[in-house]
Amino acid sequence: MAQTREQSEVLIVAIVDDDDAFRRSITRLLRSFGFKVHEYESAQKFLDSDVCFSSDCLIVDLRMPETDGLQLVKQLLEMKLRIPTIFVSGDVREGDRERARELGGSLFEKPFEADSLHKAIEGAINSSK
């Protein structure tokens, strides 16, 4: 079960990924863990939402058209929003892990184990407190 901010509040995880099948799959998985999940097909749609101000964790695709995951997190930081972030990618390249770490995130290569993602989300949220 997802940890809570307070007893009555469920943690919010935002997923930003242009792959519809991945988003739906991860949404179902995270809801089964007890998280409240909001999904977005682009960085801009996430930025246009109010969820960017209330998310406890962000799972974002490293490589997307228009604005990629790294650019999104940089924009959030410019807005003074520090959301614990987990980058995901099916195409991890040299230097990607370092760039993710420089922005305070971790990087998971698709496909990955459900339990590993769950632990990473809770770890990211707990380390941000």
N, C-alpha and C positions, 0 to 999 in steps of 0.2 A: 504494500500500500504506500502511496506517495506520502511523504512527510508534509506537514502543514505549517503555514506561517503562524496561524493560530488554530485552535481546535476547529473552528467553523470554516476556515478558508482552505480550499484545495489549491495546490500549486499549479501555475499556468505555464505550459510549454508551448512556444510558437514554433511551427515548422515552416521553413521557406525553402521550397524546392520546385523546380519546373517539371519534374517527373511526377505525373498524376498518380501512377501506380505506387510509387515509393511513398508519396505523401499519404495516400489512403492506408497503406499497410502500416506505416509508422504511427499514424493517428490511432488506428485500432489497437495496436500494441501498447501505446502509452496510456490510452484510456483504460486498458485492462490492468495497468499498474496503478490506476487511481488518479492520474493527472487530468487536468482540464486542458484540452488541446485546441489550438487554433491553427489552421493551415492556410498557407498563401502560396500562390504559384510564381510570385515574383517579389523581388526586394521592394519595388515601389508600392505594391499592394500592401505589404506589411507596414511600410513607413506611413502610408495613408490611413492606417487603422489606429485606433486608440490602444490596441493590444501592445504596441511597442513600448507604451508607458507602464504597462502592468505585468509584463512577462517576467517569470522567475528564471526561465532558461530559454535559449534560442538554439534550435537545430537548423543549420543552414547549409545548403549545397555550396560547395566551394566554387563550382563552375556553372554559371547560369548565363543565358543571354542578357544583354543590356547591363545590369548591375550584378556582379558576382558576390559571393559570400564575404570575401575580404573587404570589398568596397562598401557593402552594407554595414559591416561592423565598424568600419572607419567613420561612416556617416553617423551611426548611432553614438560613437564616442564624441564626435564633434557636437552632437546635440546634448552631451553630458549624460548619456544613457549607457550605463555599464551593465549589460545583461550577460550572465554566464553563458558562454557560447560553445557549442560543439559543432564543428564543421564536418561535413560528410562529403565523400567523393568516390565515384567509381573509377577515377583516373588520377591517382595520387602521383605527383611528379616531384622531382628533386627540389627541395627548398620549401615545399608546401607545409610540412610540419612546423618548420621554423617560423614561417610567416603566420601560421595559426597561433603559435605560442606567443609571438610578439604582440598579438592583439588580445592575449589573455585566454585564448581558446585551446581546445584539443581537436585532433583530427582523427576521424574514423573512416577507414576504407570500406566501401560497399562491396560485398555484403558483410555484415558483422553480426555478432551474437547479441540476442535480445538482452540477456543478463548484463553483458558488458556495457551496453548503452544505458540501461537502467542505473547501474552503479555510477557511470560517468555523469549522468544527469544529477543524481543526488549528491555526488561529490562536488560538482560544479556549483550547485546551489548552496551547499553547506560551506564551501570555502569562500563564498562571496559575502557571508554574514559577518 
